[in-house]
C-alpha cells in the first residue's frame, strides 16, 4: 500500500509534520483546469459555443452544491425551526411592480459610441482605476503581483482586466482613485458618468468614447398563457414568494411572531456583462430566509448563544471616509455599540459566520461590509454583506438586511390583504396614534386613479413612517414612494397628520423582516478556492481540502490488484457504505494506488479505504485521511463504522485513531 514512512500512530501529527498547504502560491489557472477536467462545472451548451452567464454542474459540482444546501437546511431550517417554502419561479408582473423590481431592479450600463460594445459602468470604472493605480506602482518601482486572468474568451477577459501602463500619477490623484474605489458601490449612474468624464475613461480596447450611463432592468420578461396578455418575469429573488404567502404562514404559526420562513430555489438576472465564472451568472441558486419580528421588540431569544462570535467588520462610516480597514469585534459588542442595528440582525450575522466556517471557508478571508447610504434601500434599517476574498477580490456572497415593514406594507396596500399581526393585550391601553386625514376632493383631482392606492398605502403606514411624512409636510410637502414603484409629492394642503389618543384592546402591526440571502454559486466557488492547495513535494498534485460535511464523495475504495476476489470485495464494501448513506466511489482501474489517491484528493474525497490479499484472509482494510495521508487499519466492518462516524461528524480523525490501529505499511498474509 504505502511506505512505512507514511504510517501513522493514533495521533498522526506526532509522526507527521504539520501539513504545509502554503508551500506553493495559489495558481488559479491550475484550479480552473482541475475544475473543468473533473467536471465540477462547465459553460452551458458548450458544444454550441455556449452562452455567457449560464453554467451546468457536473457530478462533483452537483454533489458539492447538494451537500452545501443540505448543511444550510440543517443549520437554519431544522435547527431554527423555520417554515420551508417552495414557491413558483414565474412571477406576475404586478407582484414585482409592487415590490419595486419593475422600476428599480437595474444596473447602470454604458456603450461604446462606435462599436456598441456594452459595459457595466461601475465595473468599468473600477477596472480602469485599478489598472491606473497598478501602472503608478510600476512607475514608482513597487512590485505588484501578476494579474490573474480568467479562463474565458478574450472579450470577457478584457472587461475584467484592463491593461496597465507604467505611468506615475500625481499623489493627489492616487488618493482620489483610492477614495473612489473604496466607495464604488455608493455611486449613482449620473455620478459614475461624472467620474468617467473627469478621468477620461473610455473603452479600454478601442479608446472610443462611451455613452452616458443608462439603467438596464435585470429581469427576464415573459408571457404567461397562449394569449400573452398575462405579463410575468422569471423571479430575480425568492423573497416575494415569502411575502405574498405571509398570511398563510402567520396562520400556520398560530398567529404569533417572531417566526421565519426559508426557501431554496433558482433565480434569474439578465446580467449586462456576465463574467468571473460562477460569481456573476444569469441563472443561480439562492437560499433565503425571511424572519418576521415585532418592530418594537427585535431582541432574539438565542442571542446569548452567539454574542461571543467574532466578526470582521467594515462599517459604513469607514467606507465613507474612503478607507477599507476592518475591525474585529464580537457580535455582542457590535450590537451594544449600535454598529449593528439590533439583536436579531446580529444573531443572523453570527449564525452566518458560523455556517461559512462550518462548510470550510477560511475565516481570515471573510468580512462583513455594511451598506452605505446610497446602496441601502430607502426603507432598510441596516444591511450587511458577507464578502469572501478570492482571486477576484472581495465578493458579496451573503446579504443580511433589516428590510423593516416595507415589503408587507406595499403588498397589503396594493391588494388590501390583511398582512398584519393581531396581538391581544392583557389590559387595555391608552396610546397616542398619528391619524392621516385627506382633502378628498383635491386629493382625488390631483392623483386621479392613483388616489385610492395612495390613501391605502398611507393609512397602512406604521407610526414611525407617518411621523417622517408629518415632519416633511411641516416644511411644505412630502415625497412618498408608493407600492406601484413611483414617487408622489403630496403637499400639506392635501394631507394632514395629527396625533390622537385612543384606547386599544388589540394591538395590530406589520412585522419587520430580517432577511439573510445566500448566493450558493458564489459560496461554492469561493469554497473551492479556499480549499485548494498542492502537495509540498509535488506541485502537480492538487488537493481540495473539503470538509467531510460537504465533500461530494466521502470515501474512495480501492484495491492493490485486479484480482477478481478483491474486485468483488471492494464492490461489497461500497454497497455496505451506500446503505449507510455514505457516498463512496470505487476505483477498480489498473492505475497505481498513488495515482488513485491523487485523482481523488483533487475531488476533495476526505477518506480512502484500501484492500489487499491480507483483507481476504484476515478481513481487514486500511483507512487513509486525505490531507495528512495518515493511515489506520482494522476489521472491514469496524472501518466502515468509523467512516460513518467521521462523515456524520460524531468523531474526528483523533477519535478514529482511538478505534483503529495505526498502520505500519505492511500486512502479514
Secondary structure, DSSP 8 states (H G I E B T S, - for coil): ---GGG---SSHHHHS----TTSS---HHHHHHHHHHTTSEEETTGGGT--TT-EEE-HHHHHHHHHHHHHHIIIIIITTT-EEE---SEEEHHHHHHHTHHHH-EEEEEEBTTT--EEEHHHHHHHHHHHHHHHHHHHTT---------SS-HHHHHHH----------HHHHHHHHHHHHTGGG--HHHHHHHHHHTT---TTT---B---EEEE--EEEEESTTS-EEEEE-S-SHHHHHTTHHHHHHHTTT-SSEEEEEEEEEE---SS-BTGGGB-SEEEEEEEEEEE-TT----TTHHHHTT-EEEEE-HHHHHTT----EEEEHHHHHHTTSS--HHHHHHHHHHHHHHHHTT--GGGEEEEE--TTTS-TT-SEEEEEEEEETTEEEEEEEEEE-TTHHHHHHHHHH-----EEEEEEEEEEEEEEEEEE-HHHHHHHHGGGHHHHHHHHHT--HHHHHHHHHHHTTTEEEEE-TTS-EEEEETTTEEEEEEEEEEEEEEE--EEEEEEEEHHHHHHHHHHHHEEEETTEEEEEEE---TTT-S--EEEEESS--HHHHHHHHHHHHHHHHTT--EEEE-SSS-HHHHHHHHHTTT--EEEEE-HHHHHH-EEEEEETTT--EEEEEHHHHHHHHHHHHHTSS-HHHHHTTSEE--S----
